[in-house]
């Protein structure tokens, strides 16, 4: 083979590879997509440390604080099932711009909220906008990088932006609440949203594609999830009515998805054992991670008496390691297949949850912070592996559907964990007993998920 063979092949491939539309900048498009994804991910975790300050200012008790978090997460999760199709219908660039504008305006409304009801309502709008931004941002990255190798690196950077936002969320929330005010955690979104919107002007514009929307199924999913959250969080007759409504809407969702031509969640997906294990494993990871961040944000401030800034810093040891574990998980999956890192991460997270049972009202703050590290390591290893397993289980043309269903399931699980854990720590048993029951529930879910993973076929 001549020395010039490789350059000639590369040149030929580059001529056959589609280029982004004229005037668009792949680097700026990636920056815009990464910034938007990091922004909506940040808002899922930045609020937790600020909850005591929000409660002290606006009132509402534990149920109100749970809704401040879950209003965002539930709207985000429920609508993510169909916002990918919405982005295809109007074009990813237009969908991303629309979602970013609405998210930024809703953030301003959160920061200006005069009462808890307005804040919760604005958080719902934030979640709706975030559900539009996420699939549109990933679609922009795919379009901006037609070359598969460059696209893989770009998607990795896009995903890293979310991991960094998760790591910085509690710290940023604590710092802004201490130095400025809890409203600052929302106002900081305004300049970031404007920058993301400005960068979108260089994103490639593409033709709209017909993408059917399952509106009845989507509506039934929203009602079922919202009612389920009400049944867990609220008390008395509201809980009973919400439970009945959740069951009814869930049944309606199942009937609709069986009969419509283009269901938002094709029920046939769940015939695959790998799909079921991946979704179950993702749900267990979200329950453990988001639930622990929620309850320990309150533990550090209400039980240990720390400031919001100190509470935020206490999450740094666990969150800073997550991107590193994500990279390690990818290497293990490439060598052994997703089953090995998934099972390894699950067992490590299970041990981490059991170790956290040692925490009580007298545990030193710094020790409690480091006791959360094994859980973070386990989640950091298992989540990329379960995502890879989900993608391998379905044909390539259904990758978008697989990602939407998996991430929606994870978000729903995270929202319900906050609802359940919040009810337990606010219950008559007290904070620490409620904390331990929460940890045991999360550990049980991880144990079940690990058993399912053991039954998966070994792949290399």
N, C-alpha and C positions, 0 to 999 in steps of 0.2 A: 504494500500500500504506500502511495506517495505521501510526502509530508503535507501536501496541499489538500489531501482528501477530506480531512475533517473540516477545514474552513469552507470547502465547497459544499459539503453536506449541510453545514450550519446555514450557509447562505441560501441554499435551496429551501431548507425548512422555514427560514425567515420569510421567504417570498410566498410560501404557501400558508403561513400563519396569519390570520386576520389581525389587523392593527386597530387600535382604538380609533374612533372617529376623530377627524381633524380638529385640532385646537384643544383636545383633552390632554390632561397630564396624568399619567398613571400614578406618579408619586403623590401628587396633590389629592387625587381621588382616594388613594389609600389612606392618606393623612386624615381626610374628612371622614371616611368610613370608620377608621380606628377611633377618632375623637368622639364620634357619635356613639359608637358601641361602648366606649369607656364611660361616657357620660351617663347612659342609661343603666349601666352596671353599677356605677358609683352610687346612684340614687337608691339602689336596692339595699345598700349596706351603710351608707353615710348617716341615715336617720337614727339607727339604733342607739348610738351613744348619746344623741340629743334628746331621747325620749323623756328622761326625768325633767329636763328643762322645759320641754313642751308641755308636759303635764302640770308643772308648777305654774306656768304662765296661762295656759288655756283650760286646765282642769280636764275632767273626763274620766279619770280613774284608769284602771288597767285595761278595761275593754276599749276605751277610747284610744289608748296608746297602741293596742293591737291593731286597730283599724287604720291608724296612721301608716303602719307598715303594710298591712294586708290589702288595703285599698289599691295600692300601687301594684303589688305582686299579683293579685288575682286578676285585675284588668289586663295586665301584661300577659299572664299565662293564658287566659281564656281566649283572647283575641289573636294570639300568636298562631293559633290553628289555621286561620284564614288570611292573615295579613300578607303572607307570601304570595298568595293568589292575587290579592289586591295590588301588590307592587307590580306583578306581571301585567295587570290590566292597565295601569296608568303609566308604567315605566318606573324602573328603580330610582332614577335621579329625581323625578317628580315626587315619588312617594317619600324618599329620604328627606327632601326639602320640606314637604308638608309636615311630616312627623317631627322634624327638628323645630319648625316654627311653633307648632302646637305645644311641644314639650317645653320650649323656652318660655312661652306665654304662661303655661300652667305652673312653671317654676316660680315666675313672678307672683302669680296668684297665691301660691303656697307661702311665699315669704311675706306677703301682705295680709294673710288670713287673719281676720279679727276674732275668729272663734274656731273651735275644733271642727264643727260641721263643715265650714268653708274649707279648712285645711284638708279634711278627708275627701271632699268633693274634688278639690284641685289635684289631689294625689291620684284619684281615679283617672282624670284626664291625662295626667302624666303617664300612667300605665298604658292607656290606649295609644298615646303617641309613641311610647317606647316599643310597643308591639309592632308598630309600623316601621320604626327606624331599624330594628335589628335585622329582619330579613332583607330589607332594602340595602342596608350597608354591606352585607355579605354579597348580594347580587352585584353591587357596584364594583367590588374587588374582583369578582369573577370576570366581569366585562372589561375592566381596565387592564387585565393581564391575560391575554389569550394564550400565551405560552405556558404549558402545564407546570414546568419547573419553577418559573418565576411566580406563577399563581400560587403554587404550594408555599413558597416562602412568604408571599404577601398575606395569605390566609393565616399562616403561623403568627405573623406580626399582628394581624387583626385580633386573633385570639389572645395574644399576649397582652394587648391593651386592656381586655376585660379582666385578666388575672391581676394586672397591676392595679386596676381600679378597685377590685375586691380587697387587695392588700391595703390600699391607701384609704378606703372608705371609713373605717372606724377612727383612724388617726385624724383624717381631715375633719370628720364630724366633731371629734373631741376638741380639736384645735379651734375650729370656727366657733363652736359654742362657748368656749372659755374666753377666747380673745375678743370675739365680736358678740354674737348672739345666735340662738338657734336658728333664727331666720337667715343667717348667713349661709347655711348649708344649701339653701335654695337659691339665694341671690347669686352665688358663685356660678350657677349654671347659665346665667344670662350672657356674660362675655364669651364663655366657652361655646354656647349654642350659636352665637353670632359668628364666631370664627368658623365653626363647622359649616354653617350655612354659606358663608362667603367662599369657602373652599369648594363647595358643591357646584359652583358655577363653572368649574373646570372639569366636572365629571362628564363622561360620555353620555350623549342622549341616544336612546334606542327606541325602536318602534314598539308600540304596545302589542301585547300578545293576548289572545283570548284565553281567559282563565276563569272557569265557572266558579261561582261562589255558592256555598251551601249555607244560605242565610238561616233557614229553619234550624239546622243542626247547630250553627254557631250560637243562635239565640238560646237554644235549649242548654248548651254548654255553659253559657254565661249565667243563666238563672240557676242551674244546678250547683255551680261552684260558689256563687254568692250566697245562696241559701244554705249551703253546707257550712260556710264560714260563719254565718249568723247562728246556726245551730250549735256550733262549738263555742263561740265567743259570748253570745248573749245568754240571759238567764230567763227563767219563768216560762210564760205562755209563748213568748217569742221563739224560744228554742224549739218548742213542740211544733209550732206552725212552720218554722223554717225547715225543720227536719222532714216534715211531710212534703213541703214544696220541693226540697232537694231530691227526695226519692221520686217524686212525680216527674220532675224535669229530667232526672237521670234516665228514667224509663222512656220518656219521650225522645231523648237524644238517641237511645239505643234503637228505637223503632225507626226514627228518621234515617239514621246512618245505614240501616239495613235496606232501605227502600229507595233512597235517592240515587241518581245516576253518578253524581260526583260528590261523595260524602267528604266532609271535612276531616274525618278520621275513618278510613276504611277499616272495618272491623276484622277483615281478613288478615291484617297485619299481625294480629295477636295469635294466629295459628302457629307462628314461628316461635319455638322455645327461646331462641336467641333474642328476639325482639322483646319477649316478655321479661327475660332476665335483665336485659339492658335497661328497660324502663323501670323495673323494680329496683335495680341497683342504683340508678340515677335518683329515684325517689328517696331511697334510704340515705344517700349521700346528702341530698338537699335538706332532708329532715334533720339530720345530725348537725350539719354545718350551720345552716341559717337559724335553727332552733338554739344551738349553743351560743352563737353570737348574740342573739336576742336576750337570752336569759342572763348571760354573763355580763352584758352591758349594764343590766339592772343590778346584778350582784355586786359588781365593783363599786357602784355609786350608792346603792341603797343599803347594802349589807356591810361593805367594807368602808364606806364613807369617802371614797376617792372622788376627785374632781372629774369633769367630763374629759379633760385633756389626758389625765392619767389613765382613765378607763380606756380611751382610744389607743394610747400607747401600749397598753397591756395586750392588745390583739396583734401587735407587730411581730412578735416571735413566731406566731402560727401562720399569719397571712403572708409574710415575706418569703416563706419557703414554698408556697404553692406553685409559683411559676417554675421553680427549679424542679419540683416533682412532676409537673406537667411534661417538661422536656425529658426527664428520665423515663416516664411512662411511655412516651412515644418511642424511645429507643428499645425498651423492653418489648413493646408490641411488635416492632419491626423484626425482632430476633425470635421471639417465642410465640407470637400471636397475642391477641388481647386477653385471653383467658388467664395467663400467668400474672400479669400486672394487676388485672382486675381483682383476682382472688387475693393477691398479696396486699393490695390497698384495703380491701374490705376487712381482712383479718387485723391489719394494723389499726384501722379506725375503730374496730370493735374493742381492741385492747385499750385504745385511747379513751373511749367512752367509759369503760370500766374503771380506768385509773381516775377519771374525774369524779367518781363516786366518793373519793377521799376528801373532796372539798367540803368544808363546812364554814360556819360563820367566823371561825378563828384562823382559817388558813391564810398565811401571808399572801398579799396581793401578787407579788412577783412569782411565787411558787405556783399559784393558780394559773397565771399566764403561761408558764412553761408546761404545766400539765395539759394544756390544750394542744400542744405541738403534735403529739402522736396522731390525734384525730385529723389535724390539717394535713399531715404527711400522707395518711391513708386516703383521704379524699382527693388530694392532689395527684396521687398515683392512679386511683380507680376511675376518675371521671373521664380522662382522655381515652382510657382503655374501653370503657363501656360505650363511649361514643363510636370508637372504631368498630366494636363488635356490632353495634346497631347498623352502621353503614355497610358492613360486609354482609349483613343478613338480607339486604334488599338489593334489587337491581339498581344500577347507577342512575337511571332516569327517575328513580323515586327517592333520590338522596335528599331533595328539599323537603319532601313529605316526612321522611324519617327524622330529619333534624328538627322540624317543627313539632312533631309529636313528642319526641324525646325531651326537648327543652320545655315544652308546655307542661309535660308531666313533672319535670323537675321543679318548675316554678310553682305549680299547684301544691306539690308536696312541701315546698318551703313555706308557702303561705299557711297551709294547714298546721305545720309544726309550730309556727308562731302562735296560732290560735289555741292549739292544745297546750303547749308549754306555758303560755301566758295564763291560761285558766288554772293550770296546776299550781304555779307559784303564787297565784293570788287566792288559792283555795284555803279552806279552814285548817289544813295541816301545817301551813306556813311555807315560807320561801324555800328554805333548804330541803325539807322533805319533798316539796313539789319539784325542786330541781333534780333530786335524785330519781324520782319516778320518771321524769322526762328523759333523763339519761338512760334509764333502763328500757324505756320504750324504743328509743333510738337504737340501742344496742340489740334489742330483739329483732328490729327490722334489718339491721346489718347481718345478723346471724342467719335469718331466712334468705337474704340475698346471697350470702356466701354459699349456702347449701345449693341454691339454684345455679350459681356459677360453677360449682364442682361438677354439675351434671352436663355442662356444656362440652361439646366435642373439642378435643385438643387440636389446635391448629398451629402452623408455623409460617 
